[in-house]
Amino acid sequence: MRPGGNRGWLLRLVIAFGFAQGAVSMARPAVSYRALALGADERAIGVIAGVYALLPLFAAVPLGRRTDHGRCAPLLPIGVVLISGGCALSGLAGSLWAMALWSGVMGLGHLCFVIGAQSLVARQSAPHEQDRNFGHFTIGASLGQLVGPIAAGALIGGPDMAGTSELALVVAGAGAAVAFTSLWRIESRTASMSRTERGAPVPVRRILRARGVPAGIFISLAVLSATDILTAYLPVVGEHRGIAPSVIGLLLSLRAAATIACRLVLTPLLRLLGRAWLLTVTCLLAALLCAGVAVPVPVWALGVILAMLGFCLGVGQPLSMTTVVQAAPDGARSTALALRLTGNRLGQVAAPAAAGLIAGVAGVAAPFVMLGALLLLSSGIALRSPGEPADAGDGSRETGGERRSRPPLRRKSDI
């Protein structure tokens, strides 16, 4: 399949990602409820949640190396198998240690799937299509994040918390397996290079020093941290303000729906502002909106704030992928994407821990002020990040792991 060709593969990838992400989004709260039913305290639940994020840290860069010059798609079915097995076996586990192990397997599966999928999008998209295609690809994640928690809430509850949470995890495993119906037609091979053409692997230090890669990693970390902390702490804010859990769930769904809407209109927004300015403006607005969540306002106003916040946060993930891919050295794009995911995982561990410490000292609204400061810093970094992709016709960068046909044009943003 040539870059920029038939986009049926992208639709199938979005559908598969929706099922895989939906299973993970359904399983993660279910794991916590089942652990509580097995007698876990807050510290044990934190360890189980941490294993999900920490275990894949050691595998991200090696997996990225393997996809840089070879197959992307084999990681997709491997990821689905690990997600499906991790979900179902977490439900069948009879001890907290076993739950932690299978939670780590689920996290590793999610990492495999995302690295394979992101590498596939990067290779199969012409340079001028990458922003749009990454935006469409992340719609699958947003759909999964929208449906998964609702499905978990519908199944979990009542006096038999252990039984209902077990059922939710088994259903999540089955849901992940449905992703196979979309994966089987996705081409498994992109343009590959011989061992001689590959040369030595690009050192991680060189990748991280490439202009644009650190910016993309930090912006992605900030946006994902904002999404995670919003999901974790909005229920706590609701408890303090007397907002019913059902209303909080609706508000979080509204945020996810606004993120999907953002990614559907990403292409015209890019034409209007360009990547660097769009990242700058949305991170700046998200910073102000996060701080606004900390202010006591009526529920309808909180809904407006969260809808606008969800829209702004929808920009950061797909555009940070393109920023990293186009800034990375040739032959190291998958590794650069893996480093971006490593940063995301670190953020998923560090940001909630920092938010918990701040909330314990300054109150439950304080984490949102912290997020505002983090996103404000991201807006400044985005302003200095590389600008637009080279036009597809200039031959400055080729997809599919090919070498440059001629040196790229230097733009003011690259000087």
Beta strands, then each sheet from edge to edge (+ up, - down):
end
